[in-house]
Amino acid sequence: MRTTRLVALLLVGVAGGPPALADDEAAVESAFGRARAHMEAERWSSAVDALKRLVADNPGSRAVLDRLPAIETDLRRALFRLQAKHPEPSALFCKHAKGFIVHERRLTLDYPDGPESPDWKISDRSYDHTIPFDSDVAVEFNASTIDYKHKTTVSVWLYGMDPKSPDSPIGSYYVFPGACSEDDEYIYKASGKVVRNDVQISSKEGTRELVSKPAPGKVRIGQVQTYRVVRRGTGINVSVDGKAFLVCQDGKYSVLKVGLVGAAFSRVTLRGVVEKSWYLDRLEKRYAAEQAEWEPKGYDRSEVLPKWVLDAAPGAAEPGGPAK
């Protein structure tokens, strides 16, 4: 009778072995997933606590050791980000960045002497800014509508961009304040307008003047005036010297870059929400360089990992490889 009971207990123990290993694997994977969710949400303190708890609560776990390279990679990143400060706007973007609201990604750029490289790509009388904005951008500048010296008129381009291919416009909004001038050398008459151009369509079919509502603002030929072009949501608003001039609606292009054409600009200010993927990519590259400098003195395995891990894997775990 006793022999029968003993055999039964042994069989239960053997049968219970594999499920226990499977449960261990599943529990570790679930805990690791929760830690990474904290990292994706940039809850760095919670991420550090979750990763440390994952290792401490599973002593001797093969599942933990198998994941140790990834766990340590995440620990190093979370510990670095926990103490890192957000880069100054001038360091992250350019020297002309005057303000940045991090949680809104709202940036202010000021060019008191007009557009200049490397922030702007300059060609002849054309100036294209390099930062993409996310459906919310305003450009303000001082200029005379007609540049008699170069026989050009002021215009603003809002280039529609694909975030996955930020160097190739997929369309644009052409904003023209209008001009009227007659003299011996230069005759030009045109009304203010906003035109949408879909570059992927033939020019005849792809260009469409948007319905605009003229307002009290007035362009004075030969005088330096303050122009402001705002794209917010689906609206495009143009003002001259603080007075509304053109108003229209169109929502086809949301990610935008700013371009200016044809004048001696004495001051340019850009304000807007920086496109998210472009911003995060730039920020991560900045943090990666700073983390590489921080790690030799800032990360100590013996202070972060429990003794059982240090005994089982005395060498630092490398990302993508087994623990040493």
C-alpha positions in Angstrom: 0.0 0.0 0.0 2.8 2.4 1.0 4.7 1.5 -2.2 1.7 2.3 -4.4 1.2 5.7 -2.7 4.9 6.5 -3.1 4.8 5.6 -6.9 1.7 7.8 -7.2 3.4 10.8 -5.6 6.5 10.3 -7.8 4.3 10.3 -10.9 2.6 13.5 -9.8 6.0 15.1 -9.2 7.2 14.1 -12.7 4.0 15.2 -14.3 4.2 18.5 -12.6 7.7 19.3 -13.8 7.2 20.6 -17.3 4.2 22.8 -16.5 6.2 24.5 -13.7 8.9 25.3 -16.3 6.3 26.6 -18.7 4.7 28.7 -15.9 8.1 30.2 -15.1 8.7 31.1 -18.7 5.3 32.7 -19.0 5.6 34.6 -15.7 9.0 36.0 -16.7 7.9 37.0 -20.1 4.8 38.7 -18.7 6.9 40.7 -16.1 9.3 41.7 -18.8 6.5 42.9 -21.0 5.2 45.1 -18.1 8.6 46.6 -17.6 8.9 47.5 -21.3 5.5 49.0 -21.2 6.8 51.4 -18.6 9.8 52.2 -20.8 7.6 52.9 -23.9 5.6 55.4 -21.7 8.9 56.9 -20.5 8.1 56.0 -16.9 11.7 55.4 -16.1 11.5 55.0 -12.3 8.7 52.4 -12.7 10.7 50.7 -15.4 13.8 50.4 -13.2 11.8 49.0 -10.3 10.0 46.5 -12.6 13.3 45.2 -14.1 15.0 44.8 -10.7 11.9 43.1 -9.3 11.8 40.7 -12.3 15.3 39.5 -11.6 15.1 39.5 -7.8 11.7 37.6 -7.7 13.0 34.7 -9.9 16.2 33.4 -8.4 17.9 30.7 -10.4 15.4 31.2 -13.3 16.7 30.0 -16.7 14.1 32.2 -18.3 15.7 35.3 -16.6 19.2 34.2 -17.6 18.1 33.7 -21.2 16.8 37.3 -21.3 19.6 38.8 -19.3 21.3 40.6 -22.2 18.0 42.4 -23.1 17.2 43.0 -19.4 20.5 44.7 -18.8 20.2 46.7 -22.0 16.9 48.0 -20.7 18.2 48.6 -17.2 21.1 50.7 -18.5 18.8 52.7 -20.7 16.2 53.3 -18.0 18.8 54.2 -15.3 20.4 56.6 -17.7 17.1 58.3 -18.7 16.1 58.4 -15.0 18.9 60.9 -14.3 19.2 62.5 -17.7 17.9 66.0 -18.4 16.1 66.9 -21.7 18.6 68.5 -24.0 18.5 72.3 -24.3 16.5 73.4 -27.4 19.7 75.0 -28.9 21.6 71.7 -28.5 18.8 69.4 -29.8 17.6 71.6 -32.7 19.8 74.5 -33.6 21.3 77.7 -32.1 18.2 79.7 -33.2 15.8 77.6 -31.0 14.5 80.0 -28.4 12.0 77.8 -26.6 10.6 74.3 -26.5 7.6 72.9 -24.6 8.5 69.2 -24.2 5.1 67.6 -23.6 3.6 69.5 -26.5 6.7 69.3 -28.8 6.1 73.0 -29.4 9.2 74.8 -30.8 10.0 78.5 -31.3 12.8 79.4 -33.8 14.0 83.0 -34.3 16.1 84.3 -37.1 16.6 88.1 -36.6 18.7 88.4 -39.7 16.5 86.3 -41.9 17.0 82.7 -43.1 20.5 81.2 -42.9 22.1 77.8 -43.3 22.4 75.1 -42.1 18.8 75.4 -40.8 17.5 76.5 -44.2 18.4 75.0 -47.5 19.1 78.1 -49.6 19.0 78.2 -53.4 18.9 81.5 -55.3 16.0 83.4 -53.7 14.5 80.2 -52.2 14.7 79.2 -48.5 13.5 75.9 -47.3 13.6 75.0 -43.6 14.7 71.5 -42.5 12.4 70.8 -39.5 9.0 69.1 -40.2 6.0 70.3 -38.2 2.8 68.4 -37.3 -0.3 70.2 -38.7 0.4 73.2 -36.4 2.9 75.8 -37.6 3.2 79.6 -38.0 5.8 81.6 -39.9 6.1 85.3 -39.4 8.5 87.6 -41.2 9.3 91.2 -42.3 9.7 91.9 -46.0 8.6 94.0 -48.9 6.1 92.2 -51.2 8.2 93.0 -54.3 12.0 92.8 -54.4 12.7 95.1 -57.3 16.4 94.3 -57.4 15.7 90.6 -58.1 12.4 91.0 -59.8 10.7 88.6 -57.4 7.6 88.6 -55.2 7.1 87.2 -51.7 5.5 83.8 -51.3 5.3 81.1 -48.6 5.3 77.4 -49.3 4.0 74.8 -46.8 5.4 71.5 -48.2 3.3 68.4 -47.4 5.7 65.7 -46.2 5.6 61.9 -45.7 7.2 61.2 -42.3 8.7 58.0 -43.7 10.4 60.0 -46.5 11.0 63.5 -44.9 13.1 64.9 -47.8 10.6 64.4 -50.6 7.4 66.6 -50.6 4.2 64.9 -51.6 2.4 68.2 -52.2 2.3 71.8 -51.0 0.3 74.9 -50.2 1.5 77.9 -52.0 0.6 81.2 -50.2 0.9 84.4 -52.2 0.0 87.7 -50.5 -0.5 89.4 -53.8 1.1 92.4 -55.5 0.4 95.3 -57.8 3.1 97.4 -59.3 3.7 99.3 -62.5 6.9 101.2 -63.5 9.2 101.3 -66.5 11.1 98.1 -65.5 8.6 95.9 -63.8 4.8 95.4 -64.3 3.1 92.9 -62.0 -0.5 92.5 -60.9 -1.9 89.6 -58.9 -4.4 89.0 -56.1 -3.6 87.2 -52.9 -4.3 83.5 -53.0 -3.6 80.1 -51.5 -3.1 77.2 -53.9 -2.8 73.5 -53.2 -0.4 71.6 -55.4 -0.5 67.8 -55.5 2.9 67.0 -57.0 2.1 63.3 -57.5 -0.6 64.4 -60.0 0.0 66.1 -63.3 0.3 69.9 -62.9 -2.9 70.6 -64.8 -5.0 68.3 -62.6 -3.0 68.6 -59.4 -3.1 72.4 -58.9 -6.2 73.8 -57.2 -6.8 77.3 -55.9 -8.5 77.0 -52.5 -11.5 79.1 -51.7 -10.3 82.0 -49.6 -12.1 84.8 -47.9 -10.4 88.2 -48.3 -10.2 90.3 -45.1 -9.3 93.9 -44.2 -5.5 93.5 -44.3 -3.8 95.3 -47.1 -0.5 94.8 -48.9 1.4 98.0 -49.6 3.8 97.8 -52.4 7.4 98.8 -51.8 7.0 98.9 -48.0 8.4 96.5 -45.4 5.4 94.8 -43.7 4.9 92.0 -41.2 3.4 88.9 -42.7 2.1 85.9 -40.8 1.0 82.6 -42.2 -0.6 80.1 -39.8 -1.6 76.5 -40.4 -3.6 75.1 -37.5 -5.8 72.0 -37.9 -7.3 72.4 -41.4 -7.2 76.2 -41.5 -4.7 78.4 -43.3 -4.7 82.1 -42.2 -2.7 84.9 -43.6 -2.3 88.3 -41.9 -0.5 91.5 -42.9 0.6 93.9 -40.1 -1.6 92.1 -37.7 -4.8 92.3 -39.8 -6.4 89.2 -41.4 -5.9 89.0 -45.1 -6.6 85.5 -46.4 -8.5 82.7 -44.8 -9.1 79.2 -46.2 -9.6 75.5 -45.2 -7.9 72.4 -46.5 -6.8 69.3 -44.6 -5.0 67.2 -47.1 -1.5 67.7 -45.9 -0.7 67.6 -42.2 3.1 67.2 -41.8 4.6 70.4 -43.2 7.9 72.1 -43.9 8.2 75.8 -44.4 9.7 77.5 -47.4 10.1 81.2 -48.3 10.7 82.7 -51.7 11.8 86.0 -53.2 12.6 88.8 -50.7 15.2 90.2 -48.4 13.8 89.0 -45.2 14.9 91.0 -42.2 13.4 88.7 -39.5 11.8 85.3 -39.5 10.1 83.5 -36.6 8.8 79.9 -36.8 6.5 78.4 -34.1 4.9 75.0 -34.3 4.6 71.4 -33.1 7.5 69.3 -34.3 6.6 66.1 -36.1 6.7 63.3 -33.6 8.7 60.6 -35.3 11.4 63.1 -36.5 11.6 64.5 -33.0 11.9 61.2 -31.2 14.5 59.9 -33.7 16.6 63.1 -33.1 16.1 62.8 -29.3 17.1 59.1 -29.2 20.3 59.7 -31.2 21.2 62.5 -28.8 20.5 60.3 -25.7 22.4 57.4 -27.2 25.6 59.5 -27.5 25.2 60.8 -23.9 24.4 57.3 -22.6 27.6 56.0 -24.1 29.6 58.5 -22.1 27.6 57.9 -18.9 27.7 54.1 -18.8 31.4 53.4 -17.8 30.9 55.3 -14.5 27.1 55.3 -14.2 26.2 51.6 -14.5 27.6 49.1 -11.9 26.2 45.6 -12.2 27.1 44.7 -8.6 24.8 47.5 -7.4 22.0 46.7 -9.7 21.7 43.0 -10.0 21.2 40.4 -7.2 24.0 38.0 -6.1 22.5 35.0 -7.8 22.7 36.6 -11.2 26.3 37.8 -10.6 27.3 34.3 -9.7 25.5 32.7 -12.6 26.6 35.3 -15.1 29.7 37.1 -13.8 30.5 38.9 -17.1 28.4 41.7 -18.4 25.6 40.5 -20.7 25.9 41.8 -24.2 22.7 42.7 -26.2 21.7 39.8 -28.5 24.0 37.3 -26.9 24.1 34.9 -23.9 25.1 36.1 -20.5 28.8 35.4 -19.8 
